[in-house]
Amino acid sequence: MQFRKLTTGAALAGLVAAPLVVAATPAYAAPGGKGSAHAVTATGLVNIPATPAVASSARRPVSKSVAELPANPLVRASVLSAAAGAGQARAGVADLAIARLGLTAEAVTAKCVNGRGVSNLAKVVLRGERLRAAAAPNTGLTVGLDGVGTASVVLNKQVRRPGGGLTVTAIEVTLPPVAGKTQTISIASATCAPGGGKSPAPTPTGPDRTPPVKGTPTAKPSPSVPVVQAPSPKPVPGDLPVTG
C-alpha cells in the first residue's frame, strides 16, 4: 500500500487542527446570493444520494442533519449536517470511514461564504499517515490499492463558478473502475454564490495531477456487477438552528 502527493500544497503530518473560519465572515451573507450543501454523496457501483442536502437563498440559513449514514458497503459516517443561506453554505460529517481506501476521520467540514471557502480535516488518517488539518486548495494524492489499481484523493477541492460562486469539497475520492464503472465519493461539500451570481455547472480548476503510481496492477472488470442503491436516510426530527 502506498500513496503519493501530487501537488506542492503540503497535506501530510499531524498539525494542530486549524479553526474553520473565513476571514471577515459576516453573520449573514449579502442578500441576493444563494447556497447549497451536502455531507456525503457517491456515484458508481454504490450510489448514495446527497445526504443530507439543503439549498437556500434566505438571509437566515436553513439546516438539516442526519444522525447516521444508512448502511452501505462503501462509506460509514455519523452526525451528518448541511446548512445553506444567501451566499453561504456549510457541511460536515463525523466518525468517517472509507474502508476500501484505508481512510478514517474524526471530523470533516467545508464552509463557503460569498465566494470564499475553506475546509478542515480533523484527525484524518490515510493508510496510516495523518493528514494536515488545513490542506492547500486542490491538493491531490494517489493511493495504490493492491490488486485493484490506483485511487485518487483530492483534499480541499475548490471549483470556481462563473459570477463569483465557489464549490468547496473537503474530500473527493475516485476509486479504480470496476465493471466499467468509476466510483466517486464526495465528503462535505458547500457551494455559495454571492448576490447577483449565477450557479451554472461548475468549471473545475482541477488538482495538479501526475500519472498514476507505476507498477500498480489494474483490476479486470467483473462480467456483471449490480449497482447498489443505498437506503434512504432517517433524518433527525426537526431542523437545527445554524449560526453563520
Sequence and secondary structure as in RCSB ss.txt:
>XXXX:A:sequence
MQFRKLTTGAALAGLVAAPLVVAATPAYAAPGGKGSAHAVTATGLVNIPATPAVASSARRPVSKSVAELPANPLV
RASVLSAAAGAGQARAGVADLAIARLGLTAEAVTAKCVNGRGVSNLAKVVLRGERLRAAAAPNTGLTVGLDGVGT
ASVVLNKQVRRPGGGLTVTAIEVTLPPVAGKTQTISIASATCAPGGGKSPAPTPTGPDRTPPVKGTPTAKPSPSV
PVVQAPSPKPVPGDLPVTG
>XXXX:A:secstr
 EEEE SSS  BS         TT  SS  TT EEEEEEEEEESSEEEEEEEEEEE  SS EEEEEEE    SS 
EEEEEEEEEETTEEEEEEEEEEETTTTEEEEEEEEEEETTEEEEEEES EETTEEB SS  TTEEEEEEETTTEE
EEEEEEEEEE TTS EEEEEEEEEEEEETTEEEEEEEEEEEEE TT    S            TT       S  
  EE     B SS      
